Structures are given as C-alpha cells and as structure tokens.
Amino acid sequence: MKLLERSLGKYKSTKIIDLGSVAFRQPKASSHCRHVHGYKLYSKIWFSCKELDENNWVVDFGGLKQLRRKLQDKYDHSLCIDRQDPLLDFFKQLDFQDGCNLVIMESGTGVERITEDVYKISNEFIKSKTINRCVVDKVEVWENVNNSAIYKER
C-alpha cells in the first residue's frame, strides 16, 4: 500500500463540490429505486501530486470554478437515465418537449456510476489544468448524510 501511495504523490488536497439536484432511476431494482427519484448530491475530490506548484499548492482551489461549472452543467437539475432503460424513448420525448434535462448514462445509473463519472471528468480536467503534475486519487459522492459511494481507479 505504501508503494501505491508514494506513486500517487505525497501531497494531497481535497475539494467539496455541490453537484446540484439530480434525479435518476434504476429500472432493474426490486425496490422503490426503480422509480424516478432524486437527491442533492455533493462530491469530495481528492487531488494528489509529487511536487507542489510555484505557490506551494497541490491545486489552485480558485482554478476549480471551471470544474464545478462543468459538473453542475451536467448534473444540476438533470435526469440521469441508463442507455439501456426500457423507458429511454419516453424520457427522450420528455427531454425533447423540455420536460427534463436528460443525461444518458452509458454504464448505468445510481450514485456509484455518477461517482465514477465525476472521477473521470475531474481527473481529465485536473491533469490538463496542471499539465499532468496532479491527478485525482478518488471521488466520493453523497446522496444524503447516510449514503455515499467512492470511486478510485487505482
């Protein structure tokens, strides 16, 4: 484990980003989660680097406004639906009629898949912003104070 930690970088920082109000459904669930339901989602992003920047920072927190905007533009007041959802055409029609802001998820829905997506978006953003000096270690997304999911690629 120490080798992995060292390879990710000895300097760490975190940022909490409000993703906004997000609705989704999980059509295969045998519970009420098969219905459209929503949460006010918050994400915590862990950044890591081997060397600090010229300001002695892992990341410039002020420079993360673009990342926050990108994540909120995708998720805030959106309806996330699995591309294999049997009602996808219905939701597409609803979106076409401006009844929702549809986000089609390629690999399924739920807080776990949203967490994975936030990780990928954030890691791509931070690697580009820091010219590969910094990476995202992991992301945690809360759907409420009791439930969260964590995604870590390594």
N, CA and C of each residue as an Amber inpcrd file, in Angstrom:
protein
   462
   0.8190000  -1.1990000   0.0000000   0.0000000   0.0000000   0.0000000
   0.8610000   1.2610000   0.0000000   1.9780000   1.2460000   0.7330000
   2.8500000   2.4070000   0.7690000   3.3950000   2.7470000  -0.6160000
   3.7310000   1.7270000  -1.4010000   4.2290000   1.9540000  -2.7480000
   3.1670000   2.6580000  -3.5950000   1.9220000   2.2230000  -3.4820000
   0.8330000   2.8550000  -4.2240000   0.6780000   4.3050000  -3.7970000
   0.6530000   4.5590000  -2.4960000   0.5180000   5.9270000  -2.0010000
   1.6530000   6.8110000  -2.5260000   2.8750000   6.3010000  -2.5060000
   4.0200000   7.0700000  -2.9670000   3.9000000   7.3780000  -4.4560000
   3.4150000   6.4110000  -5.2290000   3.3080000   6.6270000  -6.6680000
   2.2400000   7.6620000  -7.0050000   1.2440000   7.8160000  -6.1330000
   0.2000000   8.8140000  -6.3700000   0.6670000  10.2080000  -5.9850000
   1.6180000  10.3030000  -5.1140000   2.1200000  11.6000000  -4.6910000
   2.0000000  11.7860000  -3.1970000   2.9620000  12.4960000  -2.6540000
   2.9830000  12.6820000  -1.2100000   2.1550000  13.8720000  -0.7540000
   1.7870000  14.7520000  -1.6760000   0.9770000  15.9110000  -1.3290000
  -0.4680000  15.6620000  -1.7380000  -1.3890000  15.9790000  -0.8460000
  -2.8120000  15.7440000  -1.0860000  -3.6070000  17.0040000  -0.7310000
  -4.7160000  17.1780000  -1.3930000  -5.7000000  18.1910000  -1.0100000
  -7.0650000  17.7100000  -1.4620000  -8.0970000  18.3210000  -0.9200000
  -9.4590000  17.9160000  -1.2740000 -10.3030000  19.1480000  -1.5690000
 -11.3670000  18.9000000  -2.3060000 -12.3290000  19.9590000  -2.6240000
 -13.7230000  19.3420000  -2.6140000 -14.6540000  19.9870000  -1.9640000
 -16.0550000  19.5600000  -1.9900000 -16.7820000  20.4220000  -3.0110000
 -17.4730000  19.7540000  -3.9250000 -18.2210000  20.4490000  -4.9720000
 -19.6680000  19.9820000  -4.9360000 -20.5650000  20.9340000  -4.8380000
 -22.0040000  20.6900000  -4.8770000 -22.3760000  20.3800000  -6.3270000
 -22.9130000  19.1840000  -6.5680000 -23.3020000  18.7960000  -7.9290000
 -24.7050000  19.2690000  -8.2840000 -25.4890000  19.6180000  -7.2900000
 -26.8460000  20.0760000  -7.5300000 -27.8660000  18.9690000  -7.3140000
 -29.0820000  19.2420000  -7.7050000 -30.1860000  18.2880000  -7.5720000
 -30.2190000  17.3850000  -8.7910000 -30.1360000  16.0840000  -8.5550000
 -30.0360000  15.1090000  -9.6350000 -31.1010000  14.0330000  -9.4360000
 -31.7920000  13.6720000 -10.5210000 -32.7770000  12.5890000 -10.4760000
 -32.2850000  11.4390000 -11.3530000 -32.6380000  10.2400000 -10.9610000
 -32.3140000   9.0660000 -11.7750000 -33.2460000   7.9420000 -11.3810000
 -33.1760000   6.8680000 -12.1280000 -33.9280000   5.6750000 -11.7670000
 -33.0860000   4.4620000 -12.1060000 -33.3430000   3.3860000 -11.4030000
 -32.6220000   2.1400000 -11.6190000 -33.6580000   1.0670000 -11.9390000
 -33.9600000   0.9050000 -13.2340000 -35.0860000   0.0680000 -13.6500000
 -34.9890000  -1.3980000 -13.2300000 -33.8030000  -1.9020000 -12.9590000
 -33.6480000  -3.3060000 -12.5530000 -33.8220000  -3.5170000 -11.0550000
 -33.9160000  -2.4350000 -10.2980000 -34.0380000  -2.5440000  -8.8380000
 -35.3850000  -3.1480000  -8.4590000 -35.3770000  -3.9780000  -7.4420000
 -36.6330000  -4.5670000  -6.9630000 -37.2050000  -3.7490000  -5.8030000
 -36.7290000  -2.5220000  -5.6720000 -37.2080000  -1.6200000  -4.6260000
 -37.7860000  -0.3580000  -5.2770000 -38.1000000   0.6100000  -4.4360000
 -38.6290000   1.8820000  -4.9350000 -37.6030000   2.6360000  -5.7980000
 -36.3620000   2.1950000  -5.8070000 -35.3340000   2.8470000  -6.6390000
 -35.5820000   2.6480000  -8.1300000 -36.5320000   1.7950000  -8.4750000
 -36.8840000   1.6390000  -9.8920000 -37.6940000   2.8330000 -10.3920000
 -38.1860000   3.6490000  -9.4630000 -38.9190000   4.8690000  -9.8150000
 -37.9460000   6.0380000  -9.9010000 -38.3300000   7.0390000 -10.6490000
 -37.5220000   8.2510000 -10.7050000 -37.4930000   8.8640000  -9.3080000
 -36.2920000   9.1390000  -8.8440000 -36.1090000   9.7680000  -7.5440000
 -34.8560000  10.6320000  -7.6030000 -34.7030000  11.5270000  -6.6650000
 -33.5780000  12.4380000  -6.7490000 -32.9580000  12.7620000  -5.4140000
 -31.7940000  13.3580000  -5.5050000 -31.0220000  13.7460000  -4.3360000
 -30.2800000  15.0470000  -4.6370000 -29.9160000  15.7360000  -3.6030000
 -28.9910000  16.8600000  -3.6890000 -27.6120000  16.2530000  -3.4700000
 -26.8150000  16.1560000  -4.5320000 -25.5400000  15.4480000  -4.4710000
 -24.3730000  16.3920000  -4.1720000 -23.4590000  15.8960000  -3.3550000
 -22.2070000  16.5860000  -3.0630000 -21.0620000  15.6360000  -3.3650000
 -19.9920000  16.1800000  -3.9190000 -18.8200000  15.3530000  -4.2070000
 -17.6180000  15.8830000  -3.4330000 -16.7530000  14.9540000  -3.0630000
 -15.4610000  15.3140000  -2.4740000 -14.4070000  14.6950000  -3.3700000
 -13.4980000  15.5270000  -3.8220000 -12.4800000  15.0980000  -4.7740000
 -11.1170000  15.1930000  -4.0940000 -10.3640000  14.0840000  -4.1430000
  -9.0140000  14.0280000  -3.5750000  -8.0060000  14.2250000  -4.7020000
  -7.1430000  15.2350000  -4.5620000  -6.0880000  15.5190000  -5.5260000
  -4.7490000  15.0870000  -4.9400000  -3.8310000  14.7180000  -5.8120000
  -2.5310000  14.2440000  -5.3670000  -1.4590000  14.6630000  -6.3570000
  -0.2710000  14.9680000  -5.8240000   0.8680000  15.2740000  -6.6870000
   2.1650000  14.9440000  -5.9620000   3.2070000  14.7780000  -6.7340000
   4.5290000  14.5100000  -6.1620000   5.2500000  15.8040000  -5.8180000
   4.9640000  16.8620000  -6.5860000   5.6100000  18.1660000  -6.3780000
   4.5520000  19.2630000  -6.3540000   4.6880000  20.1940000  -5.4240000
   3.7750000  21.3320000  -5.3460000   4.0590000  22.3090000  -6.4830000
   3.0920000  23.1660000  -6.7730000   3.3060000  24.1620000  -7.8190000
   4.1210000  25.3380000  -7.2710000   4.2850000  26.3790000  -8.0660000
   5.1000000  27.5310000  -7.6610000   4.5230000  28.2760000  -6.4610000
   3.2450000  28.0710000  -6.1570000   2.6160000  28.6810000  -4.9850000
   2.6240000  27.7560000  -3.7720000   3.2580000  26.5860000  -3.9280000
   3.2740000  25.5500000  -2.8900000   1.8940000  24.9560000  -2.6530000
   1.1330000  24.7840000  -3.7410000  -0.2060000  24.2080000  -3.6960000
  -0.2390000  22.9020000  -4.4720000  -1.1270000  22.0100000  -4.0420000
  -1.4350000  20.8360000  -4.8550000  -2.2520000  21.3000000  -6.0480000
  -3.3540000  21.9790000  -5.7720000  -4.1750000  22.5950000  -6.8190000
  -4.5660000  23.9940000  -6.3670000  -4.8390000  24.8390000  -7.3160000
  -5.3500000  26.1710000  -7.0490000  -6.8630000  26.0480000  -6.8930000
  -7.3560000  26.1450000  -5.6610000  -8.7910000  25.9700000  -5.4290000
  -9.6200000  26.9640000  -6.2310000  -9.1080000  28.1770000  -6.3970000
  -9.8040000  29.1780000  -7.2000000  -9.9210000  28.7660000  -8.6550000
  -8.9690000  27.9660000  -9.1300000  -8.9830000  27.4890000 -10.5060000
  -9.9290000  26.3280000 -10.7440000 -10.6160000  25.8940000  -9.6970000
 -11.5520000  24.7750000  -9.8410000 -12.9770000  25.2310000 -10.1460000
 -13.1750000  26.5280000 -10.3010000 -14.5120000  27.0340000 -10.6360000
 -15.0060000  26.4630000 -11.9630000 -14.0870000  26.3040000 -12.9230000
 -14.4630000  25.7210000 -14.2240000 -14.8990000  24.2730000 -14.0540000
 -14.2230000  23.5360000 -13.1960000 -14.6040000  22.1460000 -12.9400000
 -15.9830000  22.0880000 -12.2890000 -16.2030000  22.9410000 -11.2950000
 -17.5200000  22.9970000 -10.6400000 -18.6090000  23.2930000 -11.6590000
 -18.3590000  24.2700000 -12.5170000 -19.3330000  24.6360000 -13.5460000
 -19.6120000  23.4650000 -14.4800000 -18.5480000  22.7800000 -14.8930000
 -18.6780000  21.6410000 -15.8070000 -19.5320000  20.5390000 -15.1650000
 -19.2760000  20.2430000 -13.9060000 -20.0390000  19.1990000 -13.2120000
 -21.4890000  19.6270000 -12.9830000 -21.6880000  20.8650000 -12.5680000
 -23.0530000  21.3350000 -12.3400000 -23.8290000  21.4590000 -13.6450000
 -23.1700000  21.8580000 -14.7150000 -23.8500000  21.9380000 -16.0140000
 -24.3720000  20.5650000 -16.4290000 -23.6300000  19.5300000 -16.0920000
 -24.0600000  18.1790000 -16.4580000 -25.1320000  17.6490000 -15.5130000
 -24.9570000  17.8490000 -14.2180000 -25.8090000  17.1540000 -13.2470000
 -26.9220000  17.9780000 -12.6060000 -26.7130000  19.2590000 -12.3670000
 -27.7250000  20.0210000 -11.6340000 -29.0330000  20.0820000 -12.4180000
 -30.1120000  19.6920000 -11.7800000 -31.4480000  19.6570000 -12.3720000
 -31.5050000  18.7620000 -13.6140000 -30.7950000  17.6490000 -13.5340000
 -30.8040000  16.7020000 -14.6560000 -31.5110000  15.4100000 -14.2530000
 -31.8620000  14.6410000 -15.2690000 -32.4440000  13.3120000 -15.0960000
 -31.5040000  12.3320000 -15.7760000 -30.8280000  11.5190000 -14.9730000
 -29.8570000  10.5490000 -15.4970000 -30.5630000   9.2190000 -15.7330000
 -30.4870000   8.7550000 -16.9690000 -31.1570000   7.5130000 -17.3530000
 -30.1440000   6.6100000 -18.0510000 -30.1790000   5.3360000 -17.7070000
 -29.3180000   4.3270000 -18.3210000 -29.6750000   4.2020000 -19.7990000
 -28.6770000   4.1000000 -20.6400000 -28.9240000   3.9750000 -22.0830000
 -29.6930000   2.7010000 -22.4170000 -29.7270000   1.7430000 -21.5000000
 -30.4870000   0.5050000 -21.7200000 -31.8250000   0.5010000 -20.9850000
 -32.2210000   1.6320000 -20.4470000 -33.5020000   1.7150000 -19.7460000
 -34.6350000   1.4380000 -20.7330000 -35.5660000   0.5350000 -20.4010000
 -36.6670000   0.2360000 -21.3290000 -37.5750000   1.4370000 -21.6080000
 -37.5240000   2.4570000 -20.7750000 -38.3300000   3.6610000 -20.9900000
 -37.5230000   4.8110000 -21.6050000 -36.3440000   4.5130000 -22.1410000
 -35.4720000   5.5630000 -22.6650000 -36.1740000   6.4360000 -23.7040000
 -36.9120000   5.8450000 -24.6160000 -37.6020000   6.6430000 -25.6400000
 -38.5970000   7.6160000 -25.0120000 -39.2750000   7.1840000 -23.9540000
 -40.1940000   8.0590000 -23.2320000 -39.4340000   9.2580000 -22.6510000
 -38.2890000   8.9860000 -22.0130000 -37.5040000  10.0690000 -21.4130000
 -36.9100000  10.9860000 -22.4860000 -36.5340000  10.4320000 -23.6240000
 -36.0480000  11.2640000 -24.7380000 -37.1530000  12.2050000 -25.2070000
 -38.3740000  11.7010000 -25.2900000 -39.5110000  12.5330000 -25.6970000
 -39.7680000  13.6210000 -24.6680000 -39.6710000  13.2700000 -23.4000000
 -39.8430000  14.2350000 -22.3150000 -38.7900000  15.3390000 -22.4220000
 -37.5630000  14.9540000 -22.7160000 -36.4700000  15.9100000 -22.8940000
 -36.7400000  16.7960000 -24.1140000 -37.1760000  16.1860000 -25.2100000
 -37.4820000  16.9200000 -26.4380000 -38.5530000  17.9820000 -26.1960000
 -39.5010000  17.6610000 -25.3300000 -40.5890000  18.5920000 -25.0210000
 -40.2320000  19.5290000 -23.8620000 -38.9520000  19.5680000 -23.5000000
 -38.4230000  20.4310000 -22.4420000 -39.0220000  20.0910000 -21.0740000
 -39.3450000  18.8160000 -20.8810000 -39.8740000  18.3650000 -19.5960000
 -38.8020000  17.8770000 -18.6430000 -37.5850000  17.7440000 -19.1430000
 -36.4610000  17.3540000 -18.2940000 -35.1670000  17.6850000 -19.0210000
 -34.0910000  17.6520000 -18.2610000 -32.7510000  17.7920000 -18.8220000
 -32.1310000  16.4040000 -18.7720000 -32.2350000  15.6660000 -19.8560000
 -31.8440000  14.2610000 -19.8950000 -30.3380000  14.0870000 -20.0650000
 -29.7690000  13.2420000 -19.2070000 -28.3750000  12.8140000 -19.3260000
 -28.4210000  11.2980000 -19.4760000 -27.9650000  10.8090000 -20.6100000
 -27.9640000   9.3600000 -20.8420000 -26.6370000   8.8050000 -20.3520000
 -26.7260000   7.8960000 -19.3900000 -25.5390000   7.2880000 -18.7810000
 -25.2080000   6.0020000 -19.5280000 -23.9680000   5.8660000 -19.9460000
 -23.5460000   4.7220000 -20.7550000 -23.4860000   3.4080000 -19.9840000
 -23.1450000   3.4690000 -18.7090000 -22.9140000   2.2270000 -17.9520000
 -23.8910000   2.0160000 -16.8020000 -25.0020000   2.7120000 -16.8050000
 -25.9730000   2.5540000 -15.7330000 -26.0960000   3.8180000 -14.9110000
 -27.0200000   3.7790000 -13.9730000 -27.2770000   4.9490000 -13.1340000
 -27.0690000   4.5940000 -11.6710000 -27.2540000   5.5690000 -10.8280000
 -27.0680000   5.4190000  -9.3940000 -25.8650000   6.2220000  -8.9440000
 -25.7640000   6.3960000  -7.6500000 -24.6930000   7.2280000  -7.0990000
 -23.3120000   6.6540000  -7.4220000 -23.2060000   5.3290000  -7.5340000
 -21.9050000   4.7270000  -7.8660000 -21.4450000   5.1240000  -9.2660000
 -22.3520000   5.0880000 -10.2240000 -21.9940000   5.4560000 -11.6040000
 -21.7610000   6.9570000 -11.7430000 -22.5260000   7.7490000 -11.0200000
 -22.2990000   9.1910000 -11.0470000 -20.9240000   9.4960000 -10.4490000
 -20.5590000   8.7990000  -9.3780000 -19.2520000   8.9860000  -8.7490000
 -18.1280000   8.6490000  -9.7270000 -18.2900000   7.5490000 -10.4510000
 -17.2940000   7.1630000 -11.4570000 -17.1670000   8.2560000 -12.5280000
 -18.2860000   8.7820000 -12.9730000 -18.2770000   9.8220000 -13.9990000
 -17.6170000  11.1040000 -13.4830000 -17.9350000  11.4980000 -12.2470000
 -17.3210000  12.6930000 -11.6570000 -15.8080000  12.5010000 -11.5630000
 -15.3810000  11.2910000 -11.2010000 -13.9480000  10.9780000 -11.1550000
 -13.3070000  11.2130000 -12.5270000 -13.8950000  10.6410000 -13.5590000
 -13.3090000  10.7370000 -14.9020000 -13.2630000  12.1850000 -15.3960000
 -14.3300000  12.9180000 -15.1990000 -14.3690000  14.3220000 -15.6100000
 -13.3290000  15.1270000 -14.8400000 -13.2580000  14.9120000 -13.5270000
 -12.3410000  15.6720000 -12.6690000 -10.8870000  15.3400000 -12.9670000
 -10.5870000  14.0720000 -13.1680000  -9.2080000  13.6670000 -13.4340000
  -8.7250000  14.2260000 -14.7750000  -9.5700000  14.1460000 -15.7810000
  -9.2190000  14.7090000 -17.0890000  -8.9810000  16.2190000 -16.9680000
  -9.8610000  16.8870000 -16.2260000  -9.7520000  18.3320000 -16.0430000
  -8.4490000  18.6970000 -15.3320000  -8.1690000  18.0350000 -14.2000000
  -7.0180000  18.4380000 -13.3800000  -5.7020000  18.0700000 -14.0450000
  -5.6650000  16.9550000 -14.7490000  -4.4350000  16.5950000 -15.4640000
  -4.1360000  17.6300000 -16.5500000  -5.1610000  18.0690000 -17.2380000
  -4.9840000  19.0880000 -18.2730000  -4.5810000  20.4280000 -17.6490000
  -5.2680000  20.8120000 -16.5920000  -5.0290000  22.1050000 -15.9380000
  -3.6180000  22.1940000 -15.3500000  -3.0930000  21.0710000 -14.8470000
  -1.7770000  21.0800000 -14.1910000  -0.6810000  20.4800000 -15.0820000
  -1.0010000  20.2410000 -16.3200000  -0.0680000  19.6220000 -17.2730000
   0.5060000  18.3240000 -16.6830000  -0.4020000  17.4750000 -16.2150000
  -0.0940000  16.1480000 -15.6660000   0.7190000  16.1640000 -14.3710000
   0.8210000  17.3020000 -13.7140000   1.5200000  17.3620000 -12.4270000
   0.6680000  16.7790000 -11.3080000  -0.6310000  16.8490000 -11.4810000
  -1.5710000  16.4590000 -10.4410000  -2.6010000  15.4890000 -11.0150000
  -3.0790000  14.5710000 -10.1750000  -4.1320000  13.6310000 -10.5710000
  -5.2140000  13.6100000  -9.4900000  -6.3280000  13.0040000  -9.8350000
  -7.3800000  12.7520000  -8.8580000  -7.1660000  11.3450000  -8.3130000
  -7.0540000  11.2310000  -6.9910000  -6.9070000   9.9200000  -6.3410000
  -8.2330000   9.1820000  -6.2970000  -9.2470000   9.8990000  -5.8150000
 -10.5610000   9.2790000  -5.6710000 -11.6180000  10.3610000  -5.5510000
 -12.8530000   9.9180000  -5.6950000 -14.0050000  10.8080000  -5.5580000
 -15.0430000  10.1100000  -4.6950000 -15.6620000  10.8710000  -3.8220000
 -16.7920000  10.3770000  -3.0410000 -17.9850000  11.2790000  -3.3380000
 -19.1470000  10.6750000  -3.5580000 -20.3740000  11.4380000  -3.7830000
 -21.4060000  10.9860000  -2.7630000 -22.0090000  11.9630000  -2.0750000
 -23.0630000  11.6970000  -1.1010000 -24.4150000  11.9590000  -1.7230000
 -25.3460000  10.9990000  -1.5440000 -26.7260000  11.2410000  -1.9490000
 -27.5500000  11.7120000  -0.7530000 -27.0530000  11.5030000   0.4350000
 -27.6050000  12.0670000   1.6690000 -26.5600000  11.8840000   2.7590000
 -26.8540000  12.3130000   3.9670000 -25.8370000  12.2560000   5.0240000
 -25.4540000  10.8310000   5.4070000 -26.2850000   9.8570000   5.0650000
 -26.0220000   8.4700000   5.4460000 -25.4090000   7.6190000   4.3380000
 -25.5680000   8.0250000   3.0760000 -25.1620000   7.1790000   1.9490000
 -24.2170000   7.9050000   1.0110000 -23.1350000   7.2140000   0.6640000
 -22.2100000   7.7610000  -0.3190000 -21.5850000   6.6090000  -1.0920000
 -20.9270000   6.9620000  -2.1730000 -20.1660000   5.9990000  -2.9750000
 -18.7960000   6.5920000  -3.2320000 -17.7940000   5.7220000  -3.3400000
 -16.4270000   6.1440000  -3.6140000 -15.9580000   5.4410000  -4.8700000
 -15.2840000   6.1940000  -5.7300000 -14.6770000   5.6040000  -6.9170000
 -13.1990000   5.9390000  -6.9010000 -12.3990000   4.9270000  -7.1120000
 -10.9520000   5.0540000  -7.1530000 -10.4610000   4.1420000  -8.2530000
  -9.7430000   4.6760000  -9.2250000  -9.3320000   3.8710000 -10.3710000
  -8.1480000   2.9580000 -10.0510000  -7.2750000   3.3750000  -9.1670000
  -6.0730000   2.5970000  -8.8610000  -6.2740000   1.7580000  -7.6270000
